[in-house]
Amino acid sequence: MEGKNTNLLLINPWVYDFAAYDLWAKPLGLLYLAALLKKNGWTINYIDCLDVCHPALKTLSIKEPKRRPDHRGHFYREEVAKPSPLRGIPRRFFRFGLPPESFRKALRALPAPQAVLITSGMTYWYRGVHEVIKVVKETFPAVPVILGGIYATLCAEHAEASSGADFICRGPGETQILELLEGLTGVSPSFPLDLNDLDSLPSPAFGLYPHLDYCCCLTSRGCPLRCTYCASHLLHHRFMKRDPARVVEEIGRYAVEYGVEDIAFYDDALLIDHEFAVTLLQGIGEKDIRVRFHAPNGLHARGITEEVAHLLHKVNFATIRLGLETASQERQRATGGKVSTAEFQSAMRNLQGAGYAPREIGTYVLAGLPGQAREEVEETIRFVAESGARPYVAEYSPLPGTALWEEAARCSPFDLTGEPLFHNNSILPCRWDGLDWDDMQALKAMAHKDI
């Protein structure tokens, strides 16, 4: 690339929503892509609009967001007007992330890139994506914008029609981006990439952050299960695992190179392969990697054997989240059979036997599924609490392409197919007479008190 402009700009955009919380959230896919592009000779400039440690925030007279000792916490936020489709929702609406002028100033300080790559999160967060693209186009009007991520994959037609991006990438972007950049710039990729081997990807480019409180890790892509409410298999069509020894080496390097005390696993199926899980956890213990580990995405209770539970406790998995979703055996079968009540109870016995105290084990309870009655959720909350875990009520978010999508679209009072803003779990998209907004608030209050 000698003599060529090698600059690329990668951006993690704002979030517009009623609420957002930093549960060890980093745009891992974008950071993998940044590392791959660097390996291919590109110069990477990077702006994470959600970075609470961004230098621009230090120059402003603003109140710092509250953070926990384990580095979870709030984002910087500003209240904004609700978009017209959501005006009837009786809640305040916010832009989370850098103030717009700070973002514009950061853009103006950068050299003109060959292309701008923007990721996207939840489908109903698209307003932040669109706003970032608009500002980028004002600053670099001749530079092509490439959009990828979850919204771009699940709502590709909406993104093509309204985002303002020049190119839309669906699904994993490594090969697509390299081919697209070659077509735009004439630069051929030089770093070998084997899409059948996740370990052929370089480690995520966490070094792009001037200050890093925590790191994130991925040991696999996709999920072998097909839960009717989940889009994992749409984002990654195959379930692929990494070499556990390579994962151990990577997280050990994070602890040394970046000095982080917290590492979150982003896997959808971390424990689903028993041999893999045991090898990984034993490797962490043997390397004596002294950090706190977190599993915010939820662990499959079926995989928590007595051996796995003791290893989780031994290597300091400080945040345990189980995905029970419901105690209704009928709905467990109908939504994919991910876990049974008996398997959950077995996991609870094993975790408590390994040293986890009651209420240290968080369990997700899914509410707001099409046709789901309040009584089912109440029974699940009671069951979780009586088992010694802490229930966390998670509202259902309808996702295009999932098995439950058409039923959700039929029963919802909102236009789910025409407006992704209505996918937002905060508005209870599938509310009905048996489970409405007031019911949901009562269920959350029930989950938060000792039962």
C-alpha positions in Angstrom: 0.0 0.0 0.0 3.0 2.3 -0.3 2.0 5.7 -1.5 -1.7 5.1 -1.0 -4.1 6.5 1.5 -4.5 3.7 4.0 -6.8 5.3 6.4 -10.1 3.7 7.4 -12.5 5.0 10.1 -14.5 2.5 12.2 -17.4 3.8 14.4 -19.5 2.3 17.1 -22.6 4.6 17.0 -24.9 6.2 19.6 -27.8 4.4 21.2 -31.1 6.1 21.4 -33.4 4.4 23.9 -35.4 4.7 27.1 -32.6 2.9 28.9 -29.2 1.5 28.3 -26.6 0.0 30.6 -23.0 -0.9 30.1 -22.9 -4.6 31.0 -19.3 -5.0 29.8 -20.4 -3.9 26.3 -17.9 -3.5 23.5 -18.5 -3.9 19.7 -16.5 -7.1 19.5 -17.3 -7.8 15.9 -16.1 -4.4 14.9 -12.9 -4.8 16.9 -12.2 -8.2 15.3 -12.6 -6.5 11.9 -10.3 -3.6 12.9 -7.6 -6.2 13.8 -8.0 -8.0 10.5 -7.8 -4.7 8.5 -4.7 -3.7 10.4 -3.1 -7.1 9.5 -3.9 -6.2 5.8 -2.0 -3.0 6.0 -4.8 -0.5 6.7 -4.4 2.4 9.2 -7.3 2.3 11.6 -8.9 5.3 13.2 -11.7 4.5 15.7 -14.5 6.3 17.5 -16.6 4.4 20.0 -19.5 6.8 20.8 -20.4 4.7 23.9 -16.9 4.8 25.4 -17.3 6.3 28.9 -13.5 6.8 29.1 -13.3 8.7 25.8 -10.9 11.7 26.1 -13.5 14.1 24.8 -15.7 13.5 27.9 -12.8 14.6 30.2 -12.8 18.1 28.7 -16.5 18.7 29.4 -18.2 19.9 32.6 -20.4 16.9 32.9 -21.2 14.5 35.7 -19.4 11.2 35.3 -21.7 8.2 34.9 -21.9 5.9 37.9 -19.7 2.8 37.6 -19.4 -0.3 39.8 -16.1 -1.7 41.0 -16.4 -4.4 38.4 -16.7 -1.7 35.7 -20.4 -2.2 34.9 -22.3 1.0 34.9 -24.1 3.8 33.2 -23.3 5.5 29.9 -23.1 9.3 29.5 -26.6 10.3 28.4 -28.7 13.3 27.3 -32.5 13.4 27.2 -33.9 14.0 23.6 -37.3 14.1 22.0 -38.9 10.8 21.4 -39.3 9.8 17.8 -42.9 10.1 16.6 -43.8 6.4 16.7 -42.9 6.2 20.4 -44.5 9.5 21.6 -47.3 7.6 23.4 -44.8 5.7 25.6 -44.8 7.4 29.0 -41.1 7.3 29.6 -38.2 9.7 29.0 -36.0 9.0 25.9 -32.2 9.5 25.7 -29.2 9.6 23.5 -26.5 7.5 25.1 -22.8 8.3 24.3 -20.7 11.2 23.3 -22.3 14.7 22.9 -22.8 15.4 19.2 -20.4 18.3 19.0 -17.7 16.1 20.6 -18.3 13.5 18.0 -18.1 16.1 15.2 -14.9 17.5 16.7 -13.4 14.0 16.8 -14.3 13.5 13.1 -12.8 16.8 12.0 -9.5 15.9 13.7 -9.1 12.8 11.6 -7.6 12.5 8.1 -10.0 11.7 5.3 -10.5 7.9 5.2 -10.9 5.7 2.2 -14.1 4.3 3.7 -16.1 4.5 7.0 -17.2 1.3 8.6 -20.1 1.5 11.0 -21.5 -1.3 13.2 -25.1 -1.6 14.5 -26.6 -3.2 17.6 -30.2 -3.8 18.3 -32.7 -3.4 15.5 -34.5 -0.7 17.4 -31.3 1.3 18.0 -31.2 2.3 14.3 -31.7 6.0 15.0 -28.2 6.3 16.4 -26.9 4.5 13.4 -28.7 6.9 11.0 -27.6 10.0 12.9 -24.0 8.9 12.9 -24.1 8.3 9.2 -25.6 11.7 8.6 -22.8 13.4 10.5 -20.2 11.3 8.8 -21.6 12.3 5.4 -21.6 16.0 6.3 -17.9 15.7 7.3 -16.7 13.4 4.6 -19.2 13.7 1.8 -17.2 11.8 -0.9 -16.3 8.9 1.4 -18.2 5.6 1.1 -20.0 4.4 4.2 -20.3 0.7 4.9 -22.9 -0.5 7.5 -22.9 -3.9 9.2 -23.9 -5.5 12.4 -27.2 -6.8 13.9 -29.6 -4.1 12.5 -28.0 -4.3 9.1 -28.4 -8.1 9.1 -31.9 -8.5 10.5 -33.4 -5.4 8.9 -31.4 -5.1 5.7 -34.2 -3.7 3.6 -34.9 -1.0 6.2 -31.2 -0.1 6.4 -30.9 0.0 2.6 -33.9 2.3 2.3 -33.3 4.7 5.1 -29.8 4.5 6.7 -27.9 6.6 4.2 -25.1 4.0 4.0 -23.6 3.3 0.6 -23.2 -0.5 1.3 -24.9 -2.9 3.6 -23.1 -6.0 4.9 -25.2 -8.9 6.3 -23.8 -11.4 8.8 -20.1 -11.9 9.6 -18.3 -9.1 7.7 -14.6 -10.3 7.4 -14.7 -11.6 3.8 -17.4 -9.1 2.6 -15.4 -6.1 3.9 -12.1 -7.2 2.4 -13.7 -7.8 -1.0 -15.6 -4.6 -0.9 -12.5 -2.5 0.0 -10.6 -4.3 -2.8 -13.3 -3.2 -5.2 -13.4 0.4 -3.9 -9.6 0.9 -3.6 -7.9 -1.7 -5.7 -6.0 -3.0 -2.6 -5.9 -6.8 -2.4 -5.9 -8.5 1.0 -2.6 -10.0 1.9 -3.3 -11.7 5.3 -4.7 -15.2 5.0 -8.1 -15.9 6.4 -9.7 -19.3 6.9 -13.4 -18.9 7.6 -13.5 -22.4 8.9 -11.1 -21.6 11.6 -12.0 -18.8 14.0 -8.4 -18.8 15.4 -7.2 -17.5 12.0 -8.7 -14.2 13.0 -6.3 -11.9 14.9 -7.4 -10.9 18.4 -9.8 -8.0 18.7 -8.1 -4.6 18.5 -8.7 -3.5 22.1 -5.5 -1.4 21.8 -7.6 1.2 19.9 -9.0 2.3 23.3 -6.8 4.9 25.1 -8.1 3.6 28.4 -9.7 0.2 28.9 -11.6 -0.9 32.0 -12.5 -4.4 30.8 -12.1 -6.8 27.9 -14.5 -9.2 26.2 -13.9 -12.6 24.8 -15.6 -15.0 22.4 -14.8 -18.7 22.3 -17.4 -19.6 19.6 -19.8 -18.2 17.1 -23.4 -19.1 16.7 -25.4 -21.7 18.7 -26.4 -25.3 17.9 -29.8 -24.7 19.4 -32.8 -23.1 17.7 -34.7 -21.2 20.3 -37.8 -19.7 18.7 -37.2 -16.2 20.2 -33.4 -16.0 19.4 -31.6 -14.7 16.3 -28.2 -16.2 17.0 -28.4 -18.6 14.0 -29.4 -15.8 11.7 -26.3 -13.8 12.6 -24.0 -16.8 12.4 -25.3 -19.7 10.3 -22.9 -22.2 11.8 -21.8 -23.1 15.3 -18.0 -22.8 15.3 -15.7 -23.2 18.3 -12.2 -21.9 18.9 -9.2 -23.8 20.3 -9.6 -23.4 24.1 -5.8 -23.2 24.5 -5.8 -20.1 22.2 -8.6 -18.6 24.2 -6.7 -19.0 27.4 -3.6 -17.5 25.8 -5.7 -14.5 24.6 -7.3 -13.7 27.9 -4.0 -14.1 29.7 -2.6 -11.5 27.4 -5.5 -9.1 28.0 -4.8 -9.3 31.8 -1.1 -8.5 31.3 -1.1 -6.1 28.3 -4.1 -4.0 29.3 -4.1 -4.6 33.1 -7.9 -5.3 33.1 -9.5 -6.9 36.1 -12.7 -7.9 34.4 -13.3 -10.1 31.3 -16.8 -10.9 29.9 -17.6 -13.9 27.7 -19.9 -13.0 24.9 -20.7 -16.6 23.8 -24.3 -17.8 23.2 -23.2 -21.3 24.0 -20.2 -21.2 26.3 -20.9 -24.4 28.2 -22.8 -26.4 25.6 -19.7 -28.7 24.8 -18.7 -30.3 28.1 -15.2 -31.3 27.1 -14.5 -27.8 25.6 -15.8 -26.1 28.8 -13.7 -28.2 31.1 -10.6 -27.8 29.0 -11.1 -24.0 28.9 -11.7 -23.6 32.6 -8.9 -25.9 33.6 -6.5 -23.9 31.3 -7.5 -20.6 33.0 -6.8 -22.2 36.3 -3.4 -23.6 35.3 -2.4 -20.2 33.9 -3.5 -18.5 37.2 -5.2 -15.7 35.3 -6.4 -13.5 38.2 -9.3 -11.5 36.9 -13.1 -11.5 37.5 -14.9 -13.4 34.7 -18.5 -12.6 33.7 -21.2 -14.4 31.7 -23.8 -11.7 31.1 -25.3 -13.4 28.0 -26.5 -16.3 30.1 -25.2 -19.9 30.5 -26.9 -23.1 29.6 -28.0 -24.8 32.8 -27.7 -28.1 31.1 -23.9 -27.7 30.9 -23.4 -26.9 34.6 -22.3 -30.3 35.9 -20.7 -30.6 39.3 -17.2 -30.5 37.7 -18.0 -27.4 35.7 -19.6 -25.6 38.6 -16.5 -26.1 40.8 -14.2 -24.9 38.0 -16.3 -21.8 37.4 -16.0 -20.9 41.1 -12.3 -21.8 41.2 -11.3 -19.5 38.4 -13.5 -16.6 39.7 -16.5 -16.4 37.5 -18.0 -13.6 39.5 -21.1 -13.1 37.4 -23.2 -16.2 36.8 -26.4 -15.7 34.7 -28.5 -18.7 33.7 -31.1 -18.7 30.9 -34.1 -20.4 32.3 -36.7 -18.1 30.6 -39.7 -20.0 31.9 -40.6 -22.7 34.4 -43.5 -23.8 32.2 -42.6 -27.2 30.8 -45.0 -26.7 27.9 -43.4 -23.4 26.8 -39.9 -24.8 27.4 -40.7 -27.5 24.7 -42.5 -25.0 22.4 -39.6 -22.5 22.4 -36.9 -25.1 21.6 -36.2 -27.2 24.6 -33.0 -25.4 25.7 -33.4 -26.3 29.3 -35.8 -28.3 31.5 -36.9 -27.4 35.0 -35.0 -30.5 36.3 -31.8 -29.4 34.6 -32.1 -26.0 36.1 -32.5 -27.4 39.5 -29.5 -29.7 39.0 -27.4 -26.7 37.9 -28.5 -24.8 41.0 -27.5 -27.6 43.3 -24.1 -27.9 41.6 -23.4 -24.1 41.7 -24.4 -23.9 45.4 -22.3 -27.0 46.2 -19.3 -25.3 44.5 -19.6 -22.3 46.8 -21.9 -19.8 45.1 -24.2 -18.3 47.7 -27.9 -18.0 47.3 -28.9 -14.9 45.2 -25.4 -14.8 43.7 -26.7 -16.7 40.7 -28.8 -14.6 38.4 -31.5 -16.2 36.3 -33.2 -14.6 33.3 -37.0 -14.9 33.2 -38.5 -14.1 29.8 -41.7 -12.1 29.9 -44.0 -10.7 27.2 -43.9 -13.6 24.8 -46.9 -13.8 22.5 -49.9 -15.0 24.5 -47.9 -15.4 27.7 -50.0 -14.8 30.8 -48.8 -12.9 33.8 -49.4 -16.0 36.0 -46.7 -18.0 34.1 -44.1 -15.3 34.7 -45.1 -15.0 38.4 -44.7 -18.8 38.8 -41.3 -18.7 37.2 -40.1 -15.8 39.4 -41.2 -17.8 42.5 -39.6 -20.9 41.2 -36.3 -19.2 40.6 -36.3 -17.5 44.0 -37.2 -20.7 45.8 -34.3 -22.4 44.0 -31.9 -19.9 45.6 -31.3 -17.7 42.5 -32.0 -14.1 41.8 -34.6 -13.6 39.1 -34.1 -11.0 36.4 -37.1 -10.2 34.3 -36.2 -9.7 30.7 -38.9 -8.4 28.3 -39.2 -10.2 25.0 -38.0 -8.4 21.9 -39.4 -9.7 18.6 -36.6 -10.3 16.0 -37.2 -10.5 12.3 -36.5 -14.0 10.9 -36.9 -15.9 14.1 -39.4 -18.7 14.4 -41.6 -16.6 16.7 -41.5 -13.5 14.5 -44.8 -14.1 12.6 -46.8 -14.9 15.6 -45.4 -11.8 17.4 -46.2 -9.6 14.4 -49.8 -10.9 14.4 -50.5 -10.4 18.1 -48.6 -7.1 18.6 -50.6 -3.9 18.8 -47.6 -2.3 17.0 -46.5 -2.4 13.3 -43.5 -4.6 13.9 -42.8 -5.3 10.3 -42.8 -1.7 9.2 -41.1 0.0 12.1 -38.1 -1.5 14.0 -38.5 1.0 16.8 -41.4 -1.2 17.9 -39.1 -4.2 18.5 -37.9 -2.4 21.6 -38.5 -4.7 24.6 -39.0 -1.6 26.8 -42.4 -0.9 25.2 -43.6 -4.6 25.7 -44.1 -5.2 22.0 -46.5 -8.1 22.4 -48.6 -6.7 25.2 -52.1 -7.9 25.5 -55.0 -8.1 28.0 -53.3 -10.9 29.9 -49.9 -9.1 30.2 -49.8 -5.4 29.8 -47.5 -2.5 30.9 -48.8 -2.4 34.5 -48.4 -6.1 34.8 -44.8 -5.9 33.7 -44.0 -3.3 36.3 -45.6 -5.4 39.0 -43.6 -8.5 37.8 -40.3 -6.5 38.0 -41.1 -5.3 41.5 -41.9 -8.9 42.5 -38.5 -10.1 41.1 -36.6 -7.4 43.0 -37.9 -8.2 46.4 -37.0 -11.2 48.6 -39.6 -14.0 48.2 
